[in-house]
Amino acid sequence: MTTLPAAPARLDLADYLAERRPALLRAARAIARNHQDAEDLLQSALASVCVRWSGIRDHRAADAYVRRAMVNQHASWFRQKWRTHERATETVPEPRTGWEPSEPGEHELWPLVVALPPKQRSAVVLRYYEDLSEAETAGALGCSRGTVKSNTSRGVASLRRTISGTVVPAPERAHP
């Protein structure tokens, strides 16, 4: 008689969040650029993930699933903001404070990282701040490893140029 392996235990959402919330919030801050929006982004992503939570059994899969939900949610907000969320007012509101670094040395580089284009910023943050592999980053972003490599390379090159103070002109296109 053959016995089937036991099904993995269901991953408890409360336990998962107790352990992984700080890392997920760091990723959300990198995507959203500030603490307030990061909190909203993580909460919104978790609300959409919660519906399908019973199907997630692996801790690593849960991280990728939540990160992907955050990227998708942020992209959705970015597309909608100019249509529905931002309104002209007579008075200019006070600027919101940015994200405060928690690690030594982050304060020097972080403003340059958040200034990167969204795809480069996401790739750089997931690869170097979250220490994900190329494959894990590709899974979280829903793209190929090659796309991760090129976005990471472009992002790091841009950071290097900015730090060194060198401005490299864009290549000119030959017109026929």
N, C-alpha and C positions, 0 to 999 in steps of 0.2 A: 504494500500500500504506500503510495507516494503522498507526502504531505506538502501542501503548498506553503510557501513562506508567508509569514504573518504580514498583513498590511501595515505600512508605517503608521505610527500614531498621528492623529490629527494635530496639526500645528495650531496651538492656541493663540489667538490674536492678541490677547492681553499680555501673555508672556513674551510673544514676539516683539510687541511695541515697547515693553519695558526694557528689553535688551537692545533693540535696534533703532529706537527713536533718535538718539543723538546722531548716529551716522546718516539716517535718512534726512534729518533736519539739515545737516551739513550739505547734503546733495541738493536739497530744496533751496537752500540759501545760494548755492552756486548757480542754480538755474534761474531763480527769481531775482537775485541781486540784492535783496534786503530782507531783514528779519520778519517784518510784518507780512509781506507777500509770501515768504517762505512758509510761515506757519499756515497761512490760508491754502497754499499749494499742497502741502503735505496732508492737511485735513481733507481737502477735496479729493486728492488721489486715494487716500485711505477709504473714503466713503464709497468710491467707485470699486475699489478692490474688495471691500468688505462683502459685497454681494456674491463674489466668487471665491471667498476665502476657504470654504470647506474643501475645494478641489486642490488646494496647495498643500503639499506634504513636505516639501524640502525647503529648508531655511534659505539656501542659496537661490532657489527659484523665487521665493517670496521677495527677496531683495530686488532681483531683476524685475519682477512684476510690478512692484511699487515704484521703482525708479522710472520704468517705462510709462506708468500711469501719470507720474509727475511731468515727464517730458511732454506727453500728449496733452495734459491739462494746460500746461503753460503755453503750448503752441495754440491751443484753442482760445485761451485768454488773450494772447497776443493778437490773434486775428480779429477778435471781437472788440477789443478795447476802443479802437477808434470809432466803432459804430455805436456802442451802447454804454460804455462805462465812463468815458471822459466827456465832460460838459464844460463849456466856457462859463466862467464866472467873472464877476466884477472885481473881486479881490483875489490876489495870488495867495494860495495857501502856504503855510510854513513848510519848508522841505523836510522830508522824512529822513531820519538818521539812517545811515547805511549799516551794513553788517559789521560787527566788531569781531576781529580775529580772536581765536581762542588758542592758537599755537604760536610760539615765538617765531618771529620772522614773517608771519603771514601778512602783517600790516604793510610791509614794504611791497609785496608782489600782488596782493589781492586786488587793489584798484585797477591794476593793469589786466588782470585775468578777467574781471567783470566787464572790462571795456572791449573784450574780444567779441566777434560776431557769435550769435547763439550756438551754432553748430560746433565751432572751434572751442568755445567756452565749455560746452557740455563734454566734449571729448577730453579736453585737458583736465577738467575737474574730476571726471570719473577715472581717468588713467592715473593721475598723479596725486590728487587730493584723496580720492576714495581707494586708490591702489588696486583698481580692477585690471584684469588682463584685457588684451585686445578683444578676445572672444566675449568676455563678460560685458565689456563696454558696448560692443556691437549688439549684443542681446538687449541691453538696457535701452539703447537708442533705436533699435529696430532697423539697423543698417548693416552693411557688410564690414568685415574686418578691414578691407582696403579703404573704405570711407573713413573708418576710425583712424587708420594710419595717416591718411592725407589730412584730415581735419586736425589731428594732434600735431602733425609736423608743421602745418601752416600756423597753428596757434603758438607753438613754441618758437618758431622762427619770428613771428610778430613780436612776441615778448622779448626775445633777444635783441631785435632791432630797436625796440623801444628803450630797453635798459641801456644799450650801448649808445643811444642817441643818434644812431645812424638811420637816415631815411633812405630807403632803397626805392627808386622810382619804378613804377609799374612798367612792364615791358610794352613796347609799342607794337601795335599790330600793323602788318604790311597790308596795304589796300591794293587790290588789283587794278 
